[in-house]
Amino acid sequence: MGLSDGLITNQTQITEDNDGRFTASYFNGLVDLTHIMSKLTGKQLSQMANYRIAHIAIGLRNVDDTLDNDNTIHIGGDIEWFEPQAHTIDMLQNLRKYIRKTGAETSGDAVWEYNDKNYKGLRFGWDSNTFVEGPSTDGDSPAFNGNNLNLLQALQRYATATGATPAGEGYDTTGAGQALWEHRAPQYTSKMPFDCSYANPNAANSELASATPFSWSAMYPAQEITALGGLMAINLKHGNTDAAGIAEDEYELIVSMGITGWSEF
């Protein structure tokens, strides 16, 4: 999925960085497994499902433009996803009920708003800044501040709605023995760090082109990654440095994933 329908990014080209640390907003990518799998299978696949991933590969390739690439780039970052559990599944099921209740009466509201006519089910992005194809909106509701539906805000709303304190449940809050955790929805994603590089040929030093992609594979089913809603974020954190003021090379990120199946809920 190199800049394909299944990979959505806010930055289409990657360059070296002067200090080796990318800003938080430099490259934010989202892999939408439901969209790319729908394209591959010829049928709509639901985001109301958990998708199992057994293989991930991330690499780089040169951009075809007027500037010839003649240097080397190394980048690294995190692959992120939300693990499904009882509360995350409850949250999405309740979200679907809420959207149906608030927007099912007219064709211009909530779940019935689409910019892609292929989708007829609930669609949500990663956060308020990273969308998917055919997202659902929240209509006139203030619950999502007018944003398209997204997983991060939905989890935050669920945590607020269900985040009873120990005192509220009749437990002591002055010391040890508190029975409840502070939230019932996950506040952090699962993460897998990655690094990859691409070296262009250097005739002066008799160096050939070489590529070192990141690759991960599950050795057995219990090691497979399970992604809630089929969404996985890819964020760049660091890379090799370059000299300020030089003409920087440009590269594209290539992502490949092996899906073993999915379970709808």
N, C-alpha and C positions, 0 to 999 in steps of 0.2 A: 504494500500500500504506500507507494511513494507519491504523495500529493494526489491521491485518488479519492473516490467517493467515500471510502471508509476511514480516511485520515484527514482530520480537520485541524488546521494550524493557523495561528495568528502571524506566522512568519514563514514565508515560502522558501527563503534562502538563508543559509547559515554562513557566517564568516568568523574569522578568528577574532579574539578579544584582546584589547590592549593590556588588561591586568589579569586575564585568565579566569575571571568570575563573571558570569552572565547575570544581568539584573533579573529579578523575579518575573518580570513580564516580557523578557526578550523572546523566548520561544515556549509557547504553551500549546501542546498538541493533544488531540483527543481521538482515540480509536473507537469508532462506533461499530461494534461487531454485528449488531442487528441490521444495520444498513448494508454493509458489504456482504453479509451472508444472505440477505434478501435478494441482492443483485445476483449472487452466485447460484442460488437455488431457484430463483424465479417465483418466489412467493414471499408475502409479507411475514417477517418474523417479529415477534412481540418483544418489547423491552420489559414486559412483566415476566421475566425469566432470569435464571442464573445460567451463565455461559461458562463452560469448562475449557480451559486453555492448557495445552500440553507442550507447546513450543512457542518461543519468542525469539526473533532475530531482528537486530537493528543495525543498519549500516549507513554508509554515505556514498554519494556519487556526485560527479562534477555537474555543474549547471552549464547548459549549452548557451553561451552568450558571446559577446564580442571580447570579453576579457579572458585570456587563456590562463587556466589554472596551472601553476608550476610549483606550488608549495605543498605542505602537509598540514592536515588539520586533525586534531584529537578533541573529542567532546565527551562529556559525561553528564549524567543526570539521574532522574528517578522515573520508574514506571509505577503508577499508583492506581489503586482500585479499591472499592468497598466490598468487603466480604459479606455475603448474605448471612443473616441470622434472623431469629424470630421477629425481632423488633423492626429490622429494616424491611422485611417482607410485609409486616403489618402496616408499616408506614406507607408503602406504595399502594397497597390495597385500599387503605383509607383515603389516600390521595385520589385514586381513581373514583371512589364513591363521592368524594367532595366535588370533584370537577363535574361529574355527571349531574349532581344535584344543583350546582350553581350555573351550569351552562348548557344543559341538554335541551332547553326549550326552543332556542333559535339557532339558525345556521351560522350566525355571525359571532357566537360567543364561545369562549373556553375551549373545550375539547374538540369542538367542530371547526376550529380555525386551523387551516393548514396552508403552508406554502408549497407543499408537494402532495398532489392528489393521490399518490400511491398509498399513503398512510391513512388508515381508518381506526387507529388505536391511540392510546395515550403515548406521547413522545416527550422525553425530557432530556435536557443536556446535563453537563457536568456541574457547572456553576453559572452565575448570572452573566459571565463573559464568554463562555464557551458553549456554543449551540450545536444542535444536530440537524440533519435534514428533516424537514416537516415537523418542527417543534409545536407542541400544544402551548397555548397561552393560558393565563389565569383570568381572562376576561376583565371584569371590573373589580375583582376582589383585591383587597389590600394585602392578602397573605403573602404574595411574592413581589410586592412593590411594583407591579406592572411588568415584571420580567417574564420571559418565557419560563415554563416549568423547568426546574433543574434539581438535580439530586442533592447537592450540598444544602441549598436553602430548605428543601423538603425535610432533610434530616435535622436541620437546626430547628425548624418549626415543631417537628415531632418531639425533639428533646425538650423543648420549652413546654409543650403540652403535657408531657408525661414525667417531667423531671421533679417528682415529689421529693421533698427533703426528708431526712430521717425524723425530724420533729413532726412533720405532717403525717407521718405514719405511726406516731406514738412511741418513737424510740428516743433514747437518750442522745443528745448531741454534744455533751460536755467532755466526752473522752472516748476511750476504746469501746468497741462493740456496736458501732453504727452498722445497721443492717443493709442499707441501700447505697448503691453507688450514686454519683452525682447526676448521671444521665443514663437513660435507657436506650439511646441511639448512639452509634459510634461517632466520636468526634474527630477521629484520625483515620486516615486511609492506611491500607497495607501498602508497603513500598518494596521495590526491588531496584537497587542501584545498577547502572549500566555505564560502560565506556566503550567507545569505538573510534576508529581512526581510518584515514585514507591518505596515502602518500602518492603524489604524482611523480613521474619519472624526472630525474635530474641528470641530464647528459654530462654536465661538467664533472659530476662525481661518480659517473657510471652507475647510477642507482636506477633500478627499475620500479615501475608502479607497483604498489602493494595496498592491500586492504585488510583491515582487522575488524570484522564485525563483532558485535556482541551476540552471543547465542546462549539460550537456556532451554533445557528440555526436562520434562518430568520423567523420572526413571520408572515410576509405577503410578497407578491411578490416584493413590492417596496424596501424591505430590502435586497433582494438577492444581492450577489456580482457578478459583471460581469467582467470577466478576458479576456483581449485582447489576442487572439491567444491560449487561454487555458493554459497559463503558470502562475504558482504561485511559488514564491521562499520562502523557509523556512530557516531562518538563526538563529543560536543559539547565544545568547548574554551573558547569565549569568547562574550560577548554584550554588549549595551548595559547600562548601569547604571540603577539606580533609587534612589529615596530610601528609606532604612531606615524600616520601620514602616508603609509605605503598603499598601493592598489591591492585591496584584499581579494582573495579568491572567494568564490561562492560555491556552496554545496547544498544538496538536497538530502533530507533524511528519508531512508527507506525502512519500512516496518513490515515484517512478516509474522503471522501468527497461525498456529495450528489449533483448530477447534475440534474437540472430540464429541461435543454434544451440548445440549441445553435442557433445562427443566423449567417449564412454565408454572406459574402459581396464580 
